[in-house]
Amino acid sequence: MNSRANLLIRITQTPGQCGGRPCIRGMRIRVSDILEMLAENVSFSEILEDFPDLEFEDIQACLLFAARRTDFPRLTA
């Protein structure tokens, strides 16, 4: 498995947990929460301090997950 695939396995979706929204490693920390913090200019180190169960790679996984979800094929006429 390549490193990107290893990152993406950190993102889980479990029915009944956080409304089925993507979370990090089965914890109740939603990908969207981490992305919103990053958008508000909260640093990786601040996020890791606030959520001691998180790892650096979890934040990377959130970013990769979001990038994959917004990668739409380009249509040409």
CNS distance restraints for C-alpha pairs under 8 A (distance, minus, plus):
assign (resid   1 and name CA) (resid   5 and name CA) 6.08 0.50 0.50
assign (resid   1 and name CA) (resid   6 and name CA) 6.59 0.50 0.50
assign (resid   2 and name CA) (resid   6 and name CA) 6.35 0.50 0.50
assign (resid   3 and name CA) (resid   7 and name CA) 6.23 0.50 0.50
assign (resid   4 and name CA) (resid   8 and name CA) 6.30 0.50 0.50
assign (resid   4 and name CA) (resid  64 and name CA) 7.75 0.50 0.50
assign (resid   5 and name CA) (resid   9 and name CA) 6.43 0.50 0.50
assign (resid   6 and name CA) (resid  10 and name CA) 7.28 0.50 0.50
assign (resid   7 and name CA) (resid  11 and name CA) 7.77 0.50 0.50
assign (resid   7 and name CA) (resid  57 and name CA) 6.71 0.50 0.50
assign (resid   7 and name CA) (resid  58 and name CA) 7.28 0.50 0.50
assign (resid   7 and name CA) (resid  60 and name CA) 7.19 0.50 0.50
assign (resid   7 and name CA) (resid  61 and name CA) 4.90 0.50 0.50
assign (resid   7 and name CA) (resid  64 and name CA) 7.78 0.50 0.50
assign (resid   8 and name CA) (resid  61 and name CA) 5.63 0.50 0.50
assign (resid   8 and name CA) (resid  64 and name CA) 7.33 0.50 0.50
assign (resid   8 and name CA) (resid  65 and name CA) 6.62 0.50 0.50
assign (resid   9 and name CA) (resid  25 and name CA) 7.91 0.50 0.50
assign (resid  10 and name CA) (resid  24 and name CA) 5.76 0.50 0.50
assign (resid  10 and name CA) (resid  25 and name CA) 4.90 0.50 0.50
assign (resid  10 and name CA) (resid  58 and name CA) 6.55 0.50 0.50
assign (resid  10 and name CA) (resid  61 and name CA) 6.63 0.50 0.50
assign (resid  11 and name CA) (resid  22 and name CA) 6.27 0.50 0.50
assign (resid  11 and name CA) (resid  23 and name CA) 5.67 0.50 0.50
assign (resid  11 and name CA) (resid  24 and name CA) 4.84 0.50 0.50
assign (resid  11 and name CA) (resid  25 and name CA) 5.74 0.50 0.50
assign (resid  11 and name CA) (resid  26 and name CA) 7.67 0.50 0.50
assign (resid  11 and name CA) (resid  31 and name CA) 7.78 0.50 0.50
assign (resid  11 and name CA) (resid  61 and name CA) 6.94 0.50 0.50
assign (resid  11 and name CA) (resid  62 and name CA) 7.38 0.50 0.50
assign (resid  11 and name CA) (resid  65 and name CA) 7.68 0.50 0.50
assign (resid  12 and name CA) (resid  22 and name CA) 5.57 0.50 0.50
assign (resid  12 and name CA) (resid  23 and name CA) 5.29 0.50 0.50
assign (resid  12 and name CA) (resid  24 and name CA) 6.01 0.50 0.50
assign (resid  12 and name CA) (resid  25 and name CA) 5.85 0.50 0.50
assign (resid  12 and name CA) (resid  26 and name CA) 5.76 0.50 0.50
assign (resid  13 and name CA) (resid  17 and name CA) 7.71 0.50 0.50
assign (resid  13 and name CA) (resid  20 and name CA) 5.63 0.50 0.50
assign (resid  13 and name CA) (resid  21 and name CA) 5.92 0.50 0.50
assign (resid  13 and name CA) (resid  22 and name CA) 4.74 0.50 0.50
assign (resid  13 and name CA) (resid  23 and name CA) 6.14 0.50 0.50
assign (resid  13 and name CA) (resid  26 and name CA) 7.54 0.50 0.50
assign (resid  14 and name CA) (resid  20 and name CA) 5.36 0.50 0.50
assign (resid  14 and name CA) (resid  21 and name CA) 7.55 0.50 0.50
assign (resid  14 and name CA) (resid  22 and name CA) 7.79 0.50 0.50
assign (resid  14 and name CA) (resid  26 and name CA) 7.54 0.50 0.50
assign (resid  15 and name CA) (resid  19 and name CA) 6.71 0.50 0.50
assign (resid  15 and name CA) (resid  20 and name CA) 4.56 0.50 0.50
assign (resid  16 and name CA) (resid  20 and name CA) 5.74 0.50 0.50
assign (resid  17 and name CA) (resid  21 and name CA) 7.40 0.50 0.50
assign (resid  17 and name CA) (resid  28 and name CA) 7.17 0.50 0.50
assign (resid  18 and name CA) (resid  23 and name CA) 7.76 0.50 0.50
assign (resid  18 and name CA) (resid  28 and name CA) 6.54 0.50 0.50
assign (resid  18 and name CA) (resid  30 and name CA) 7.41 0.50 0.50
assign (resid  21 and name CA) (resid  30 and name CA) 6.87 0.50 0.50
assign (resid  22 and name CA) (resid  30 and name CA) 5.87 0.50 0.50
assign (resid  22 and name CA) (resid  31 and name CA) 5.77 0.50 0.50
assign (resid  22 and name CA) (resid  32 and name CA) 7.78 0.50 0.50
assign (resid  23 and name CA) (resid  27 and name CA) 6.33 0.50 0.50
assign (resid  23 and name CA) (resid  28 and name CA) 6.25 0.50 0.50
assign (resid  23 and name CA) (resid  29 and name CA) 5.44 0.50 0.50
assign (resid  23 and name CA) (resid  30 and name CA) 4.16 0.50 0.50
assign (resid  23 and name CA) (resid  31 and name CA) 5.26 0.50 0.50
assign (resid  24 and name CA) (resid  28 and name CA) 7.29 0.50 0.50
assign (resid  24 and name CA) (resid  29 and name CA) 5.84 0.50 0.50
assign (resid  24 and name CA) (resid  30 and name CA) 6.33 0.50 0.50
assign (resid  24 and name CA) (resid  31 and name CA) 6.48 0.50 0.50
assign (resid  24 and name CA) (resid  58 and name CA) 6.65 0.50 0.50
assign (resid  24 and name CA) (resid  62 and name CA) 7.96 0.50 0.50
assign (resid  29 and name CA) (resid  33 and name CA) 7.04 0.50 0.50
assign (resid  29 and name CA) (resid  34 and name CA) 7.84 0.50 0.50
assign (resid  30 and name CA) (resid  34 and name CA) 6.80 0.50 0.50
assign (resid  31 and name CA) (resid  35 and name CA) 6.25 0.50 0.50
assign (resid  31 and name CA) (resid  62 and name CA) 5.58 0.50 0.50
assign (resid  32 and name CA) (resid  36 and name CA) 6.02 0.50 0.50
assign (resid  33 and name CA) (resid  37 and name CA) 6.28 0.50 0.50
assign (resid  34 and name CA) (resid  38 and name CA) 6.28 0.50 0.50
assign (resid  34 and name CA) (resid  47 and name CA) 7.77 0.50 0.50
assign (resid  34 and name CA) (resid  59 and name CA) 7.10 0.50 0.50
assign (resid  34 and name CA) (resid  62 and name CA) 7.18 0.50 0.50
assign (resid  35 and name CA) (resid  39 and name CA) 6.16 0.50 0.50
assign (resid  35 and name CA) (resid  62 and name CA) 6.94 0.50 0.50
assign (resid  35 and name CA) (resid  63 and name CA) 7.23 0.50 0.50
assign (resid  36 and name CA) (resid  40 and name CA) 6.24 0.50 0.50
assign (resid  37 and name CA) (resid  41 and name CA) 6.54 0.50 0.50
assign (resid  37 and name CA) (resid  42 and name CA) 5.38 0.50 0.50
assign (resid  37 and name CA) (resid  47 and name CA) 7.77 0.50 0.50
assign (resid  38 and name CA) (resid  42 and name CA) 5.12 0.50 0.50
assign (resid  38 and name CA) (resid  43 and name CA) 6.65 0.50 0.50
assign (resid  38 and name CA) (resid  44 and name CA) 7.73 0.50 0.50
assign (resid  42 and name CA) (resid  46 and name CA) 6.33 0.50 0.50
assign (resid  42 and name CA) (resid  47 and name CA) 6.81 0.50 0.50
assign (resid  43 and name CA) (resid  47 and name CA) 6.34 0.50 0.50
assign (resid  44 and name CA) (resid  48 and name CA) 6.18 0.50 0.50
assign (resid  44 and name CA) (resid  56 and name CA) 7.33 0.50 0.50
assign (resid  44 and name CA) (resid  59 and name CA) 7.39 0.50 0.50
assign (resid  45 and name CA) (resid  49 and name CA) 6.15 0.50 0.50
assign (resid  46 and name CA) (resid  50 and name CA) 6.23 0.50 0.50
assign (resid  47 and name CA) (resid  51 and name CA) 6.07 0.50 0.50
assign (resid  48 and name CA) (resid  52 and name CA) 5.68 0.50 0.50
assign (resid  48 and name CA) (resid  53 and name CA) 7.83 0.50 0.50
assign (resid  48 and name CA) (resid  54 and name CA) 5.97 0.50 0.50
assign (resid  48 and name CA) (resid  55 and name CA) 6.81 0.50 0.50
assign (resid  48 and name CA) (resid  56 and name CA) 7.29 0.50 0.50
assign (resid  54 and name CA) (resid  58 and name CA) 6.27 0.50 0.50
assign (resid  54 and name CA) (resid  59 and name CA) 7.89 0.50 0.50
assign (resid  55 and name CA) (resid  59 and name CA) 7.11 0.50 0.50
assign (resid  56 and name CA) (resid  60 and name CA) 6.62 0.50 0.50
assign (resid  57 and name CA) (resid  61 and name CA) 6.01 0.50 0.50
assign (resid  58 and name CA) (resid  62 and name CA) 6.36 0.50 0.50
assign (resid  59 and name CA) (resid  63 and name CA) 6.50 0.50 0.50
assign (resid  60 and name CA) (resid  64 and name CA) 6.23 0.50 0.50
assign (resid  61 and name CA) (resid  65 and name CA) 5.93 0.50 0.50
assign (resid  62 and name CA) (resid  66 and name CA) 6.18 0.50 0.50
assign (resid  63 and name CA) (resid  67 and name CA) 6.15 0.50 0.50
assign (resid  64 and name CA) (resid  68 and name CA) 6.15 0.50 0.50
assign (resid  65 and name CA) (resid  69 and name CA) 6.24 0.50 0.50
assign (resid  66 and name CA) (resid  70 and name CA) 6.34 0.50 0.50
assign (resid  67 and name CA) (resid  71 and name CA) 6.26 0.50 0.50
